[in-house]
Amino acid sequence: MPTMADLAALEGIGAALMVTGTYWGRSIEHTHRTRMTKESTPCPTTTPTTV
């Protein structure tokens, strides 16, 4: 049976993985969004948009 120290170590590792994953995911999302805003242009529309 695991001791409290074993569980605390696992909790610390789990918390570190969550924080690292969140930071990494936000970094990827930020890079994706900035790249998309620089490269993308509005799609030209061939049909009138007024009603």
Backbone as a chain_set.jsonl record, in Angstrom:
{"seq": "MPTMADLAALEGIGAALMVTGTYWGRSIEHTHRTRMTKESTPCPTTTPTTV", "coords": {"N": [[0.854, -1.178, 0.0], [0.584, 2.207, -0.873], [2.393, 4.885, 0.664], [1.791, 8.041, 2.355], [3.76, 9.821, 1.529], [4.51, 8.732, -0.92], [2.163, 9.101, -2.381], [2.006, 11.89, -2.311], [4.22, 12.559, -3.81], [3.45, 11.547, -6.311], [1.211, 13.168, -6.762], [2.447, 15.639, -6.98], [3.967, 15.257, -9.31], [1.892, 14.844, -11.14], [0.576, 17.35, -11.012], [2.603, 18.998, -12.0], [2.783, 18.023, -14.61], [0.259, 18.764, -15.601], [0.359, 21.586, -15.486], [2.542, 22.066, -17.181], [1.554, 20.955, -19.576], [-0.634, 22.634, -20.041], [0.628, 25.122, -20.408], [2.186, 24.539, -22.653], [0.189, 23.871, -24.519], [-1.182, 26.337, -24.709], [0.824, 27.861, -25.823], [1.134, 26.657, -28.339], [-1.434, 27.16, -29.384], [-1.416, 29.978, -29.407], [0.647, 30.472, -31.258], [-0.504, 29.308, -33.522], [-2.811, 30.917, -33.85], [-1.691, 33.498, -34.266], [-0.248, 33.052, -36.576], [-2.304, 32.412, -38.342], [-3.752, 34.825, -38.466], [-1.949, 36.489, -39.714], [-1.526, 35.301, -42.213], [-4.01, 34.727, -43.357], [-6.597, 35.9, -45.482], [-9.625, 37.662, -46.148], [-12.218, 35.709, -47.608], [-13.006, 36.037, -50.998], [-16.172, 37.103, -52.153], [-18.557, 36.066, -54.455], [-21.218, 36.455, -54.764], [-23.821, 38.872, -54.16], [-23.971, 40.427, -50.956], [-25.794, 42.009, -49.709], [-29.152, 42.65, -48.615]], "CA": [[0.0, 0.0, 0.0], [1.427, 3.406, -0.942], [2.393, 5.774, 1.825], [1.418, 9.428, 2.059], [4.859, 10.442, 0.796], [4.414, 8.245, -2.299], [1.026, 9.783, -3.004], [2.348, 13.304, -2.473], [5.142, 12.654, -4.944], [2.657, 11.356, -7.528], [0.391, 14.366, -6.942], [3.34, 16.693, -7.472], [4.273, 14.966, -10.713], [0.667, 15.098, -11.905], [0.36, 18.797, -11.092], [3.617, 19.552, -12.9], [2.397, 17.66, -15.973], [-0.888, 19.578, -16.009], [0.812, 22.962, -15.716], [3.373, 22.054, -18.382], [0.679, 20.717, -20.717], [-1.428, 23.831, -20.283], [1.517, 26.134, -20.96], [2.56, 24.093, -23.996], [-1.005, 24.004, -25.357], [-1.434, 27.755, -24.954], [1.87, 28.317, -26.732], [0.767, 26.169, -29.671], [-2.624, 27.897, -29.817], [-1.009, 31.347, -29.698], [1.385, 30.428, -32.516], [-1.474, 29.025, -34.584], [-3.678, 32.083, -34.079], [-0.948, 34.611, -34.857], [0.079, 32.677, -37.951], [-3.526, 32.481, -39.141], [-4.158, 36.206, -38.698], [-1.007, 37.098, -40.636], [-1.594, 34.688, -43.534], [-5.34, 34.608, -43.932], [-7.286, 37.065, -46.016], [-11.044, 37.333, -46.292], [-12.572, 35.008, -48.843], [-13.786, 36.887, -51.915], [-17.532, 36.637, -52.355], [-19.033, 36.341, -55.812], [-22.634, 36.823, -54.72], [-24.058, 40.053, -53.337], [-24.253, 40.124, -49.556], [-26.838, 42.9, -49.183], [-30.497, 42.086, -48.75]], "C": [[0.901, 1.242, 0.0], [1.296, 4.27, 0.306], [1.98, 7.173, 1.394], [2.51, 10.133, 1.262], [4.842, 10.011, -0.662], [3.292, 8.973, -3.046], [1.335, 11.26, -3.243], [3.294, 13.488, -3.659], [4.383, 12.495, -6.264], [1.771, 12.568, -7.813], [1.235, 15.513, -7.481], [3.697, 16.497, -8.934], [3.056, 15.254, -11.588], [0.386, 16.584, -12.069], [1.359, 19.446, -12.049], [3.278, 19.229, -14.353], [1.221, 18.489, -16.469], [-0.476, 21.011, -16.324], [1.641, 23.036, -16.998], [2.52, 21.868, -19.631], [-0.158, 21.932, -21.056], [-0.577, 24.915, -20.923], [1.881, 25.794, -22.404], [1.382, 24.26, -24.958], [-1.319, 25.454, -25.68], [-0.413, 28.327, -25.926], [1.554, 27.897, -28.164], [-0.423, 26.956, -30.206], [-2.273, 29.332, -30.192], [-0.265, 31.414, -31.034], [0.444, 30.21, -33.677], [-2.318, 30.262, -34.893], [-2.914, 33.25, -34.709], [-0.56, 34.301, -36.294], [-1.143, 32.807, -38.843], [-3.921, 33.923, -39.417], [-3.212, 36.895, -39.674], [-1.186, 36.575, -42.054], [-2.978, 34.747, -44.157], [-5.867, 35.955, -44.409], [-8.757, 36.695, -46.15], [-11.317, 36.647, -47.629], [-13.368, 35.945, -49.733], [-15.168, 36.271, -52.131], [-17.99, 37.022, -53.738], [-20.499, 36.73, -55.831], [-22.819, 38.055, -53.855], [-24.444, 39.659, -51.909], [-25.321, 41.031, -48.967], [-28.197, 42.285, -49.46], [-31.408, 43.086, -49.383]], "O": [[1.857, 1.324, 0.771], [0.229, 4.367, 0.912], [1.838, 7.449, 0.203], [2.207, 10.961, 0.404], [5.121, 10.816, -1.551], [3.459, 9.399, -4.189], [0.958, 11.812, -4.277], [3.18, 14.454, -4.414], [4.641, 13.223, -7.223], [1.598, 12.953, -8.969], [0.786, 16.27, -8.342], [3.726, 17.454, -9.707], [3.186, 15.845, -12.659], [-0.001, 17.028, -13.15], [0.999, 20.338, -12.817], [3.466, 20.07, -15.233], [1.188, 18.878, -17.636], [-0.917, 21.581, -17.322], [1.469, 23.951, -17.804], [2.736, 22.546, -20.636], [-0.37, 22.233, -22.231], [-1.01, 25.559, -21.878], [1.881, 26.668, -23.272], [1.556, 24.735, -26.08], [-1.687, 25.767, -26.812], [-0.742, 29.176, -26.754], [1.691, 28.692, -29.094], [-0.416, 27.374, -31.364], [-2.778, 29.85, -31.188], [-0.517, 32.306, -31.845], [0.578, 30.861, -34.714], [-2.516, 30.611, -36.057], [-3.441, 33.921, -35.597], [-0.546, 35.196, -37.139], [-1.033, 33.264, -39.981], [-4.388, 34.22, -40.516], [-3.633, 37.801, -40.394], [-1.015, 37.331, -43.01], [-3.096, 34.812, -45.38], [-5.608, 36.998, -43.809], [-9.086, 35.513, -46.254], [-10.71, 36.979, -48.647], [-14.311, 36.585, -49.267], [-15.299, 35.056, -52.273], [-17.834, 38.17, -54.155], [-20.976, 37.283, -56.822], [-22.056, 38.268, -52.913], [-25.157, 38.679, -51.693], [-25.717, 40.834, -47.818], [-28.374, 41.511, -50.401], [-32.589, 42.804, -49.585]]}, "num_chains": 1, "name": "protein.A"}
